[in-house]
Amino acid sequence: MADVIAPALTAESRRRRWVGRLPGIALALGVVVAAGFFVAARDGGKEAEEPVKPAATTGVVEFPPDKWAASKLAVAPAFYEPWRDRVWRPGRVARDDDRVAHLYPPAEGVVAESPARLGQGVRAGDVLAVLDCRELALTKLEWLKAKLALAAERDQAARVTLTMGNARRLLDLIEAKKSVPDIEAALKDQPIGEYRQLLLTAYAKAGQLQSLAAAQKATGVGVAEVSLRRTESDAEAASAALTTAVEDVRFQSRQQVQAAQVKLREAELAHDTAKTKLLLYGVPAADLATLDPVAEGAKAGYLKLRAPFAGVIVEKHAVLSERVGPTFMMFTVADPSKVWVQADLYESDLPLVRGLKVGSPLIVRSTLAGLAETPVTVLSAGEEIAKATRALTVTATAANPDGGLRPGMFVEVAFETGDTATTLQVLNTAVFRAEGEAFVFVQSGDGEFRKAVVTLGRAAGDRVEVVKGLAAGDAVAMSGGFVLKSELFKDQMVSE
């Protein structure tokens, strides 16, 4: 009985507790409903009190021209031009083969000095190494001997030329029948040599006999016929002897001058041969005037290996006291101010090189190395496809004054593509995007710009194709348009 009464009492107590709570719940619901009506009434009052602001003129910006320069705003018309695009292909930087020198010594020797170091910048003519070369010392002595012999032959040739010239002048005076005193006065203190005595004696003797024969013939009295004939015969013999002497002297004078000139040329040849050897050994021509191997002594065989042009030593194999020869490469000097840029194009890329020729411009860049777009000039457009790689190598030459292009680095090479049909274009700095649409600012008046929504096509480099929304000649803000965009969105935010 007790078990039946207990559950009944429990249910009754629960009902009484819920009934006691109902007034509180009803009061709370009333407060919430009242608060809701109050908030709704307040918001409705505000909407009634605040008038709706009118929207600003959509897409129009006022910007006075006197502020353009400070904002770097530049306006230019949209333009029609043939479309040009770029296709980038991998390339590499290599040394310019025309500006690389592999230096070998011209003769055998022992490395005595090697002041140059790897990576050192050198100027043309700088000494890279000094060899102790026996052949050079012998060549210097040969050149000194030839130099002295040449000086002697020059003096001899000059004297012979002067002497034979005076002899020919003497012959001219004799043929002109000048008197002996007159001839001696004309040729006083002039070197003639043995020909002076020979010719003057024969000339005087012939003249005396001719005068004697003429005198005997003129008197005719007391002179035997035999004596007259003898005198005339002697006069004729003396005249013949003079003629022979004159002819012989003329011939001998020419022969002596020619012989002196031959000896002089032989001496000059020997001198020039020794000089050429020294120049081939690298001895500067300016040093030959003061070259004295006797005074140099043991250093007469020092052979200096010099840099052929300004550049950088990229290889060094010279070791002190090492014997080297003409087949031993001691240095490699490269000029880094000019390099090659090479790109390998495969058969699918061959259309890129159609029309490419020597002197055509290309562009290279390297994002990893921080190298901006740099112009280069085509040196070779490639002649054939390599059998091993099936690639065509295009080579361009590039100026490299700051050393930014280093041999061995990888770059990208741009090849221009496109067509001849003209398209409407603007600079990519003129295009802005917002809310899924592209637009530009077109000048619609003095200091007034309107937003023009455009449909864009292809993009390449600093240009973009405009398919719709612009006409050729529209004055577009090509750069500095961010200030117009800021003004536009500021107006729109105020209107909202």
Backbone hydrogen bonds, N-H to C=O, Kabsch-Sander energy under -0.5 kcal/mol:
donor,donor_aa,acceptor,acceptor_aa,energy
5,I,1,M,-1.8
6,A,2,A,-1.5
8,A,4,V,-0.9
9,L,5,I,-1.7
10,T,6,A,-1.6
11,A,7,P,-2.0
12,E,8,A,-1.7
13,S,9,L,-1.7
14,R,10,T,-1.8
15,R,11,A,-2.0
16,R,12,E,-1.9
17,R,13,S,-1.8
18,W,14,R,-1.7
19,V,15,R,-2.0
20,G,16,R,-1.7
21,R,17,R,-0.9
22,L,18,W,-1.0
24,G,21,R,-0.6
25,I,21,R,-1.7
26,A,22,L,-2.3
27,L,23,P,-2.0
28,A,24,G,-2.1
29,L,25,I,-2.1
30,G,26,A,-1.7
31,V,27,L,-1.9
32,V,28,A,-2.1
33,V,29,L,-2.2
34,A,30,G,-2.3
35,A,31,V,-2.3
36,G,32,V,-2.1
37,F,33,V,-2.2
38,F,34,A,-1.9
39,V,35,A,-2.3
40,A,36,G,-2.2
41,A,37,F,-2.1
42,R,38,F,-2.1
43,D,39,V,-2.5
44,G,40,A,-2.1
45,G,41,A,-1.4
46,K,42,R,-1.8
47,E,43,D,-2.2
48,A,44,G,-1.3
49,E,45,G,-1.9
50,E,46,K,-3.1
60,V,57,T,-1.0
61,V,449,F,-3.3
63,F,61,V,-0.6
63,F,447,G,-3.2
67,K,64,P,-1.7
68,W,65,P,-1.5
69,A,65,P,-0.5
71,S,67,K,-1.5
72,K,69,A,-1.1
73,L,68,W,-2.7
74,A,72,K,-0.5
74,A,479,S,-2.2
76,A,476,V,-2.5
78,A,474,D,-2.1
79,F,425,Q,-1.9
81,E,79,F,-0.5
81,E,423,T,-1.9
83,W,421,A,-1.2
85,D,417,T,-2.9
87,V,415,F,-2.7
88,W,86,R,-0.5
89,R,413,V,-2.7
91,G,411,V,-3.0
92,R,342,Q,-2.5
93,V,409,M,-2.2
94,A,340,W,-2.8
96,D,338,K,-0.7
97,D,95,R,-0.8
99,R,96,D,-2.3
100,V,97,D,-0.9
101,A,333,V,-3.0
103,L,101,A,-0.7
103,L,331,F,-2.7
104,Y,102,H,-0.5
109,G,324,V,-2.0
110,V,132,D,-1.3
111,V,322,E,-2.4
112,A,110,V,-0.5
112,A,130,V,-2.9
113,E,130,V,-1.9
116,A,128,L,-1.4
119,G,313,I,-2.9
120,Q,117,R,-1.7
122,V,311,G,-2.8
125,G,307,A,-3.1
126,D,123,R,-2.1
128,L,305,L,-3.4
129,A,305,L,-1.3
130,V,113,E,-2.7
131,L,303,L,-3.3
132,D,110,V,-2.8
133,C,131,L,-0.9
133,C,301,G,-3.9
134,R,132,D,-0.5
137,A,133,C,-1.3
138,L,134,R,-2.1
139,T,135,E,-2.2
140,K,136,L,-2.3
141,L,137,A,-1.9
142,E,138,L,-2.4
143,W,139,T,-2.6
144,L,140,K,-2.3
145,K,141,L,-2.4
146,A,142,E,-2.4
147,K,143,W,-2.2
148,L,144,L,-2.1
149,A,145,K,-2.4
150,L,146,A,-2.3
151,A,147,K,-1.9
152,A,148,L,-2.0
153,E,149,A,-2.4
154,R,150,L,-2.2
155,D,151,A,-1.8
156,Q,152,A,-2.5
157,A,153,E,-2.8
158,A,154,R,-2.2
159,R,155,D,-2.3
160,V,156,Q,-2.7
161,T,157,A,-2.4
162,L,158,A,-2.1
163,T,159,R,-3.0
164,M,160,V,-2.9
165,G,161,T,-1.5
166,N,162,L,-2.0
167,A,163,T,-2.1
168,R,164,M,-2.1
169,R,165,G,-1.6
170,L,166,N,-2.1
171,L,167,A,-2.2
172,D,168,R,-1.9
173,L,169,R,-1.8
174,I,170,L,-2.2
175,E,171,L,-2.5
176,A,172,D,-1.2
177,K,174,I,-1.9
178,K,173,L,-2.0
183,I,179,S,-2.5
184,E,180,V,-2.7
185,A,181,P,-2.2
186,A,182,D,-2.1
187,L,183,I,-1.9
188,K,185,A,-0.8
190,Q,187,L,-1.7
195,Y,192,I,-0.6
196,R,193,G,-1.4
197,Q,193,G,-0.5
198,L,194,E,-1.7
199,L,195,Y,-2.4
200,L,196,R,-2.4
201,T,197,Q,-2.2
202,A,198,L,-1.9
203,Y,199,L,-2.6
204,A,200,L,-2.6
205,K,201,T,-2.5
206,A,202,A,-2.2
207,G,203,Y,-1.7
208,Q,204,A,-2.5
209,L,205,K,-2.4
210,Q,206,A,-2.0
211,S,207,G,-2.1
212,L,208,Q,-2.6
213,A,209,L,-2.6
214,A,210,Q,-1.9
215,A,211,S,-2.0
216,Q,212,L,-2.7
217,K,213,A,-2.1
218,A,214,A,-1.5
219,T,215,A,-2.0
220,G,216,Q,-2.1
224,A,222,G,-0.6
228,L,224,A,-2.1
229,R,225,E,-2.3
230,R,226,V,-2.3
231,T,227,S,-2.3
232,E,228,L,-2.6
233,S,229,R,-2.4
234,D,230,R,-2.6
235,A,231,T,-2.4
236,E,232,E,-2.3
237,A,233,S,-2.4
238,A,234,D,-2.7
239,S,235,A,-2.2
240,A,236,E,-2.4
241,A,237,A,-2.6
242,L,238,A,-2.1
243,T,239,S,-2.3
244,T,240,A,-2.5
245,A,241,A,-2.5
246,V,242,L,-2.8
247,E,243,T,-2.5
248,D,244,T,-2.7
249,V,245,A,-2.6
250,R,246,V,-2.2
251,F,247,E,-2.2
252,Q,248,D,-3.2
253,S,249,V,-2.5
254,R,250,R,-1.6
255,Q,251,F,-2.3
256,Q,252,Q,-2.8
257,V,253,S,-1.9
258,Q,254,R,-2.5
259,A,255,Q,-2.8
260,A,256,Q,-2.3
261,Q,257,V,-2.1
262,V,258,Q,-2.3
263,K,259,A,-2.3
264,L,260,A,-2.0
265,R,261,Q,-2.4
266,E,262,V,-2.4
267,A,263,K,-2.2
268,E,264,L,-2.4
269,L,265,R,-2.6
270,A,266,E,-2.4
271,H,267,A,-2.3
272,D,268,E,-3.0
273,T,269,L,-2.5
274,A,270,A,-2.0
275,K,271,H,-2.3
276,T,272,D,-2.8
277,K,273,T,-2.1
278,L,274,A,-1.9
279,L,275,K,-2.3
280,L,276,T,-2.4
281,Y,277,K,-1.6
282,G,279,L,-1.3
283,V,278,L,-2.4
287,D,284,P,-1.3
288,L,284,P,-0.5
288,L,285,A,-1.0
290,T,287,D,-0.7
291,L,288,L,-0.8
296,E,292,D,-1.8
297,G,293,P,-1.6
299,K,296,E,-1.6
300,A,297,G,-1.7
301,G,298,A,-0.7
302,Y,299,K,-1.8
303,L,131,L,-3.8
303,L,301,G,-0.6
304,K,302,Y,-0.5
305,L,129,A,-3.1
305,L,303,L,-0.5
306,R,304,K,-0.6
307,A,126,D,-2.4
311,G,122,V,-2.0
312,V,334,A,-3.0
313,I,120,Q,-2.3
314,V,312,V,-0.8
314,V,332,T,-2.4
315,E,332,T,-1.3
317,H,330,M,-3.3
318,A,330,M,-0.7
321,S,111,V,-3.0
322,E,319,V,-1.8
324,V,109,G,-2.7
328,F,325,G,-2.1
329,M,327,T,-0.6
330,M,103,L,-2.5
330,M,328,F,-0.6
331,F,103,L,-1.2
332,T,315,E,-1.9
333,V,101,A,-2.7
334,A,312,V,-2.5
335,D,99,R,-2.4
338,K,335,D,-1.0
339,V,398,A,-2.2
340,W,94,A,-3.0
341,V,396,A,-2.9
342,Q,92,R,-2.8
343,A,394,V,-2.1
344,D,90,P,-0.6
345,L,343,A,-0.6
345,L,392,L,-3.0
347,E,390,R,-0.5
349,D,346,Y,-2.1
350,L,347,E,-1.2
352,L,349,D,-2.1
353,V,350,L,-1.6
354,R,351,P,-0.8
356,L,353,V,-1.9
359,G,378,V,-2.5
360,S,357,K,-2.3
362,L,376,V,-2.3
363,I,414,A,-0.9
364,V,374,T,-2.3
365,R,412,E,-1.8
366,S,371,L,-2.1
370,G,367,T,-0.7
371,L,366,S,-2.7
372,A,370,G,-0.6
374,T,364,V,-2.9
376,V,362,L,-2.3
377,T,397,T,-2.4
378,V,360,S,-2.9
379,L,395,T,-2.9
380,S,395,T,-2.6
386,A,391,A,-2.6
390,R,386,A,-2.1
392,L,345,L,-3.4
393,T,391,A,-0.5
394,V,343,A,-2.9
394,V,392,L,-0.6
395,T,380,S,-2.7
396,A,341,V,-2.6
397,T,377,T,-3.2
398,A,339,V,-2.6
400,N,337,S,-3.6
403,G,400,N,-1.0
406,R,404,G,-0.8
408,G,93,V,-3.5
409,M,406,R,-2.2
411,V,91,G,-2.0
412,E,365,R,-3.0
413,V,89,R,-3.4
414,A,363,I,-3.4
415,F,87,V,-2.5
417,T,85,D,-3.1
419,D,83,W,-1.2
423,T,81,E,-2.5
425,Q,79,F,-3.0
426,V,464,V,-1.9
428,N,462,D,-2.3
430,A,427,L,-2.0
431,V,428,N,-1.0
432,F,439,F,-2.8
434,A,437,E,-2.3
437,E,434,A,-1.6
438,A,454,V,-0.6
439,F,432,F,-2.6
440,V,452,A,-2.3
442,V,440,V,-0.6
442,V,450,R,-2.5
443,Q,475,A,-3.1
444,S,448,E,-2.1
445,G,448,E,-1.4
447,G,445,G,-0.9
448,E,445,G,-1.6
449,F,61,V,-2.7
450,R,442,V,-2.6
451,K,59,G,-3.4
452,A,440,V,-3.1
453,V,451,K,-0.5
454,V,438,A,-2.2
455,T,468,K,-2.8
456,L,454,V,-0.5
457,G,465,E,-3.0
460,A,463,R,-2.3
463,R,460,A,-2.2
464,V,426,V,-2.4
465,E,458,R,-3.2
466,V,424,L,-2.7
467,V,455,T,-2.9
467,V,465,E,-0.6
468,K,455,T,-1.5
473,G,78,A,-1.7
474,D,471,A,-2.1
476,V,76,A,-2.8
476,V,474,D,-0.8
477,A,441,F,-2.4
478,M,74,A,-1.4
478,M,476,V,-1.3
479,S,74,A,-1.4
483,V,480,G,-1.0
485,K,481,G,-2.2
486,S,482,F,-2.5
487,E,483,V,-2.1
488,L,484,L,-2.5
489,F,485,K,-2.4
490,K,486,S,-1.9
491,D,487,E,-2.1
492,Q,488,L,-1.9
493,M,489,F,-2.2
494,V,490,K,-1.9
495,S,491,D,-2.1
496,E,492,Q,-1.5
